[in-house]
């Protein structure tokens, strides 16, 4: 990706892009933070259980050697001895292994949440491409990884030395101690060194996770064209949507015009607006707007009304209010009852006068 492409990616990632990238196994994650947390838990467990752990291992070894020394050793019995010893050692180390596994699982879920996907393991040509490999070799991320590795080595070396500098005399005298005394001391000393190192690595891991998060968000950014293209894919092509709206409008227009002959009266503006009303006492408590329109649509409504002998009444204020406030298929509001009732009463009088019907 060129420098200009990176500059063009100025838009925040959409939820769809985040979901897609995450489904492919790409997440903001720090392997250093994982290692640091696991090492910290292991160090704490060594400090708390180190002496007991080493004492337990010594007892297992003593028991095995004692049993082998008091019985005849046969080649066919050797697997039994090894299996028995391995089982005892596994039970002794189980809390340490379980604690480390739980820590590793927790820190992974804490960073990326719970997500199982195999897409990250799919082969990609870009991973074996010499050109892409060369770019990755001299990328900013590679230099950051190199600097981070050198920093970790310097910190680990310095911390280890400082943590045992005041214990060097004791370390030199360890060779003169019996195994029973040596094991707990070594366990505590190693736990102390591991803990100090792991706490230092936790700081590096946290910084690395922050940088990984920054790089991840940067890689998710989109160009304006990508956002537009995604919007078109999600919502449909604007031309297609426009055609669908046109078809829907024509269909609704035809249905509305079919109901004009059912109207009792058409109220006009007189030329710009037309609203057709129908009042069926058996179906509704108030008159219902069955059709309405402006300009050409109003002319069409009035023409159909004339063809079917429906009275057309000019009432400019009432036509404007009905057109603006009442949707097609809705009853008129109570504040218009009186005005509409006067119009309908006039229409009924006309029908009675000319046709002899109420």
C-alpha positions as CSV (number, residue, x, y, z in Angstrom):
1,X,0.0,0.0,0.0
2,X,1.5,3.3,-1.0
3,X,1.9,6.4,1.1
4,X,-0.8,8.2,-0.9
5,X,-3.2,5.4,-0.2
6,X,-2.6,5.7,3.5
7,X,-3.2,9.4,3.4
8,X,-6.5,8.8,1.5
9,X,-7.8,6.6,4.3
10,X,-9.3,9.3,6.5
11,X,-12.8,7.8,7.2
12,X,-13.6,5.9,10.4
13,X,-14.3,2.2,9.8
14,X,-17.9,1.2,9.5
15,X,-19.4,-1.6,11.7
16,X,-19.7,-3.8,8.6
17,X,-15.9,-3.4,8.0
18,X,-15.1,-4.2,11.6
19,X,-17.2,-7.3,11.5
20,X,-15.7,-8.5,8.3
21,X,-12.1,-7.9,9.4
22,X,-12.7,-9.6,12.7
23,X,-14.3,-12.6,11.0
24,X,-11.1,-13.0,9.0
25,X,-9.1,-13.3,12.2
26,X,-7.6,-9.9,12.2
27,X,-7.7,-8.3,15.7
28,X,-5.7,-5.9,17.8
29,X,-3.5,-8.2,19.9
30,X,-0.2,-8.2,21.7
31,X,1.7,-11.5,22.0
32,X,4.0,-9.8,24.5
33,X,1.2,-9.0,26.8
34,X,0.1,-12.6,26.7
35,X,3.6,-13.8,27.6
36,X,3.9,-11.2,30.3
37,X,0.6,-12.1,32.0
38,X,1.4,-15.9,31.8
39,X,4.9,-15.3,33.2
40,X,3.5,-13.2,36.0
41,X,1.0,-15.8,37.1
42,X,3.6,-18.5,36.8
43,X,6.0,-16.4,38.9
44,X,3.4,-15.7,41.6
45,X,2.6,-19.4,41.8
46,X,6.3,-20.3,42.1
47,X,6.6,-17.8,45.0
48,X,3.6,-19.1,46.7
49,X,4.1,-22.8,46.0
50,X,7.7,-23.0,44.9
51,X,9.1,-24.5,48.1
52,X,6.2,-27.0,48.4
53,X,6.6,-27.9,44.7
54,X,10.4,-28.6,44.9
55,X,9.8,-30.5,48.2
56,X,7.2,-32.6,46.5
57,X,9.4,-33.3,43.5
58,X,12.2,-34.4,45.9
59,X,9.9,-36.7,47.7
60,X,8.7,-38.3,44.5
61,X,12.3,-38.8,43.3
62,X,13.3,-40.3,46.7
63,X,10.4,-42.6,46.6
64,X,11.1,-43.8,43.1
65,X,14.8,-44.4,43.8
66,X,14.0,-46.1,47.1
67,X,11.5,-48.4,45.4
68,X,13.9,-49.2,42.6
69,X,16.7,-49.8,45.1
70,X,14.7,-52.2,47.2
71,X,13.3,-54.3,44.3
72,X,14.8,-56.0,41.3
73,X,14.8,-53.8,38.3
74,X,13.5,-55.4,35.1
75,X,13.3,-54.0,31.7
76,X,9.7,-54.9,31.3
77,X,8.9,-53.1,34.6
78,X,10.7,-49.9,33.6
79,X,7.6,-48.4,31.8
80,X,5.5,-49.0,34.9
81,X,8.0,-47.0,37.1
82,X,8.1,-44.2,34.5
83,X,4.4,-44.0,34.2
84,X,3.9,-44.0,38.0
85,X,6.5,-41.3,38.4
86,X,5.1,-39.2,35.5
87,X,1.6,-39.4,37.0
88,X,2.8,-38.2,40.4
89,X,4.7,-35.3,38.9
90,X,1.7,-34.4,36.7
91,X,-0.5,-34.2,39.8
92,X,2.1,-32.1,41.5
93,X,2.5,-29.7,38.6
94,X,-1.3,-29.6,37.7
95,X,-2.1,-26.4,39.7
96,X,0.8,-24.6,38.0
97,X,-0.2,-25.7,34.5
98,X,-3.9,-25.0,35.1
99,X,-3.1,-21.5,36.5
100,X,-1.0,-20.7,33.5
101,X,-3.6,-22.0,31.0
102,X,-6.3,-20.0,32.7
103,X,-4.2,-16.9,32.6
104,X,-3.4,-17.3,28.9
105,X,-7.1,-17.9,28.1
106,X,-8.2,-14.9,30.2
107,X,-5.7,-12.4,28.6
108,X,-6.6,-13.5,25.1
109,X,-10.3,-13.1,25.7
110,X,-9.6,-9.8,27.4
111,X,-7.8,-8.5,24.4
112,X,-9.9,-9.7,21.5
113,X,-13.1,-11.2,23.1
114,X,-14.3,-14.7,22.4
115,X,-14.0,-15.5,18.7
116,X,-13.3,-18.8,16.9
117,X,-12.3,-18.6,13.3
118,X,-10.1,-20.6,11.0
119,X,-9.7,-18.0,8.3
120,X,-6.5,-16.6,9.8
121,X,-4.9,-20.0,9.0
122,X,-5.9,-20.0,5.3
123,X,-2.9,-19.7,2.9
124,X,-2.4,-16.4,1.3
125,X,-0.1,-15.6,-1.6
126,X,0.9,-12.3,0.0
127,X,2.5,-14.2,2.9
128,X,4.9,-16.0,0.5
129,X,5.4,-13.2,-1.9
130,X,9.0,-11.9,-1.9
131,X,7.9,-8.4,-2.6
132,X,5.4,-8.3,0.3
133,X,8.0,-10.0,2.5
134,X,10.6,-7.4,1.6
135,X,8.0,-4.6,2.4
136,X,7.2,-6.3,5.8
137,X,10.9,-6.6,6.5
138,X,11.5,-2.9,6.2
139,X,8.2,-1.7,7.5
140,X,7.6,0.5,10.5
141,X,6.2,-2.5,12.4
142,X,9.4,-4.5,11.8
143,X,11.6,-1.7,13.2
144,X,9.3,-1.4,16.2
145,X,9.5,-5.1,16.8
146,X,13.4,-5.0,16.6
147,X,13.5,-2.0,19.0
148,X,11.1,-3.8,21.3
149,X,13.1,-7.0,21.3
150,X,16.3,-5.1,22.2
151,X,14.5,-3.2,24.9
152,X,13.2,-6.5,26.4
153,X,16.7,-8.0,26.4
154,X,18.1,-4.9,28.1
155,X,15.4,-4.8,30.7
156,X,15.5,-8.5,31.4
157,X,19.3,-8.5,31.8
158,X,19.3,-5.4,34.0
159,X,16.4,-6.6,36.1
160,X,17.8,-10.1,36.6
161,X,21.2,-8.6,37.7
162,X,19.6,-6.1,40.1
163,X,17.3,-8.7,41.6
164,X,20.1,-11.1,42.5
165,X,23.0,-8.6,43.0
166,X,22.4,-8.5,46.8
167,X,22.1,-12.3,46.8
168,X,25.3,-13.2,45.0
169,X,27.1,-14.3,48.1
170,X,24.2,-16.6,48.9
171,X,24.2,-17.9,45.3
172,X,27.9,-18.7,45.6
173,X,27.3,-20.7,48.8
174,X,24.5,-22.8,47.4
175,X,26.8,-25.4,46.1
176,X,27.7,-26.3,49.7
177,X,24.1,-26.8,50.8
178,X,22.3,-30.1,50.9
179,X,19.6,-30.7,48.4
180,X,16.8,-30.5,51.0
181,X,17.8,-26.9,51.8
182,X,18.9,-26.0,48.3
183,X,15.6,-26.7,46.6
184,X,13.3,-24.3,48.5
185,X,15.9,-21.5,48.3
186,X,16.4,-21.9,44.5
187,X,12.6,-22.0,44.0
188,X,12.0,-18.8,45.9
189,X,15.0,-17.1,44.2
190,X,13.7,-18.1,40.7
191,X,10.2,-17.0,41.6
192,X,11.5,-13.6,42.7
193,X,13.5,-13.2,39.5
194,X,10.6,-14.3,37.3
195,X,8.2,-12.0,39.1
196,X,10.4,-8.9,38.7
197,X,11.0,-9.7,35.0
198,X,7.4,-10.4,34.3
199,X,6.2,-7.2,35.9
200,X,8.7,-5.3,33.7
201,X,7.4,-7.2,30.7
202,X,3.8,-6.3,31.7
203,X,4.6,-2.7,31.2
204,X,6.2,-3.4,27.8
205,X,3.2,-5.6,26.9
206,X,0.7,-2.9,27.8
207,X,2.6,-0.4,25.6
208,X,2.8,-3.0,22.8
209,X,-1.0,-3.6,23.1
210,X,-1.7,0.1,22.9
211,X,0.5,0.4,19.8
212,X,-1.1,-2.7,18.2
213,X,-4.6,-1.1,18.9
214,X,-3.4,2.1,17.2
215,X,-2.0,0.2,14.2
216,X,-5.2,-1.9,14.0
217,X,-7.5,1.1,14.0
218,X,-5.3,2.8,11.4
219,X,-5.4,-0.2,9.2
220,X,-9.3,-0.3,9.4
221,X,-9.7,3.3,8.2
222,X,-11.4,3.6,4.8
223,X,-11.4,6.0,1.9
224,X,-14.4,8.0,1.1
225,X,-14.9,5.9,-2.0
226,X,-14.9,2.7,0.1
227,X,-17.5,4.1,2.4
228,X,-19.7,5.1,-0.5
229,X,-19.3,1.7,-2.2
230,X,-20.2,-0.1,1.1
231,X,-23.2,2.1,1.4
232,X,-24.3,1.2,-2.1
233,X,-23.8,-2.5,-1.4
234,X,-25.7,-2.3,1.8
235,X,-28.6,-0.1,0.7
236,X,-28.7,-0.9,-3.0
237,X,-27.7,1.0,-6.1
238,X,-29.3,4.6,-6.1
239,X,-30.6,4.1,-9.6
240,X,-32.3,0.8,-8.6
241,X,-33.7,2.4,-5.4
242,X,-35.0,5.3,-7.5
243,X,-36.7,2.9,-9.9
244,X,-38.3,1.0,-7.0
245,X,-39.6,4.2,-5.5
246,X,-41.0,5.2,-8.9
247,X,-42.8,1.8,-9.3
248,X,-44.1,2.1,-5.7
249,X,-45.4,5.6,-6.3
250,X,-47.1,4.6,-9.5
251,X,-48.7,1.6,-7.8
252,X,-49.9,3.8,-4.9
253,X,-51.2,6.4,-7.4
254,X,-53.2,3.8,-9.3
255,X,-54.7,2.5,-6.0
256,X,-55.6,6.0,-4.9
257,X,-57.3,6.9,-8.2
258,X,-59.4,3.7,-8.0
259,X,-60.9,5.0,-4.8
260,X,-61.8,8.4,-6.1
261,X,-65.2,7.1,-7.5
262,X,-66.0,6.0,-3.9
263,X,-65.8,9.5,-2.5
264,X,-68.7,11.6,-1.4
265,X,-67.1,14.9,-2.2
266,X,-63.9,16.5,-3.5
267,X,-62.7,19.7,-1.8
268,X,-60.5,21.9,-3.9
269,X,-58.1,24.9,-3.6
270,X,-59.6,25.4,-6.4
271,X,-56.9,24.7,-8.9
272,X,-53.7,23.6,-6.9
273,X,-55.1,21.1,-4.4
274,X,-57.8,18.4,-4.3
275,X,-58.9,16.2,-1.4
276,X,-61.5,13.4,-1.9
277,X,-63.5,12.5,1.2
278,X,-65.7,9.5,1.9
279,X,-68.0,9.0,4.9
280,X,-69.4,5.6,5.6
281,X,-71.2,5.5,9.0
282,X,-71.0,1.7,9.1
283,X,-67.1,1.6,8.8
284,X,-65.8,4.8,10.4
285,X,-66.7,7.4,13.0
286,X,-65.6,10.3,10.8
287,X,-65.0,11.1,7.1
288,X,-61.9,9.5,5.6
289,X,-59.5,11.0,3.1
290,X,-59.4,8.5,0.2
291,X,-57.3,10.5,-2.2
292,X,-55.4,13.8,-2.3
293,X,-53.0,15.6,-4.6
294,X,-51.5,18.8,-5.9
295,X,-51.4,20.3,-9.4
296,X,-51.5,17.5,-12.0
297,X,-52.7,14.9,-9.5
298,X,-55.4,17.3,-8.3
299,X,-56.5,17.8,-11.9
300,X,-56.7,14.1,-12.3
301,X,-58.8,13.6,-9.1
302,X,-61.2,16.3,-10.3
303,X,-61.5,14.8,-13.7
304,X,-62.4,11.4,-12.3
305,X,-64.8,13.0,-9.9
306,X,-66.5,14.8,-12.8
307,X,-66.7,11.5,-14.8
308,X,-68.5,9.8,-11.8
309,X,-70.8,12.7,-10.8
310,X,-69.0,13.4,-7.5
311,X,-69.6,16.9,-6.2
312,X,-66.5,19.2,-6.3
313,X,-66.6,21.9,-3.6
314,X,-64.3,24.9,-3.6
315,X,-63.1,25.6,0.0
316,X,-59.5,26.9,-0.1
317,X,-58.7,27.0,3.7
318,X,-60.3,23.5,4.3
319,X,-58.5,22.0,1.3
320,X,-55.1,23.3,2.5
321,X,-55.6,22.0,6.0
322,X,-56.8,18.6,4.9
323,X,-53.9,18.3,2.4
324,X,-51.2,19.2,4.9
325,X,-52.5,17.4,8.0
326,X,-54.4,14.2,7.0
327,X,-52.8,11.2,5.3
328,X,-54.6,9.1,2.8
329,X,-56.7,6.4,4.5
330,X,-56.9,8.4,7.8
331,X,-60.0,9.9,9.4
332,X,-60.2,13.7,9.7
333,X,-59.3,15.2,13.1
334,X,-62.0,16.4,15.5
335,X,-61.2,20.1,15.0
336,X,-62.2,19.7,11.3
337,X,-65.5,17.9,12.0
338,X,-67.7,21.1,11.9
339,X,-66.1,22.4,8.6
340,X,-66.4,19.0,6.9
341,X,-69.9,18.4,8.2
342,X,-71.0,21.7,6.7
343,X,-69.6,20.6,3.3
344,X,-71.2,17.1,3.5
345,X,-74.5,18.6,4.6
346,X,-74.4,20.9,1.5
347,X,-73.6,17.9,-0.7
348,X,-76.4,15.8,0.7
349,X,-78.8,18.7,0.1
350,X,-77.7,18.8,-3.5
351,X,-78.2,15.1,-3.9
352,X,-81.6,15.3,-2.4
353,X,-82.6,18.2,-4.5
354,X,-81.5,16.8,-7.8
355,X,-81.6,13.1,-7.3
356,X,-84.0,12.7,-4.5
357,X,-81.5,10.8,-2.3
358,X,-80.1,11.5,1.1
